[in-house]
């Protein structure tokens, strides 16, 4: 079970790292506002909240299903 957990952590880390690299930053670097927030800032804010949510759910699931 430990190897599976490490693999998932690496997957989530890779996804997070990928989403803050050049192609995605360039896509969201537009002069566009959502709720009076620039699109790039909104992208980072939503990504930050989602990463916290994923970590919370991940830890909660594995604490619940510990061997």
C-alpha positions, 0 to 999 in steps of 0.5 A: 500500500505504501508504494501506491501512496507514494505513486499518487503523491508523485502524480499529484506533485507532477500535475501541480508542477505542470500546471504552474509551468510555461504553457499554462501560464501563457494560456492564462496570461490574458487581459481578462478579468473574472470577478474583477480579478485578473485571469492569471491571478484567478488561475493561481488562486483556484489552483491553490485552493484545489491543491489544498482540497486534493491534499486534504481528501488524499490524507483523509482517505489514507488515514481512514484506510490505514492498515 
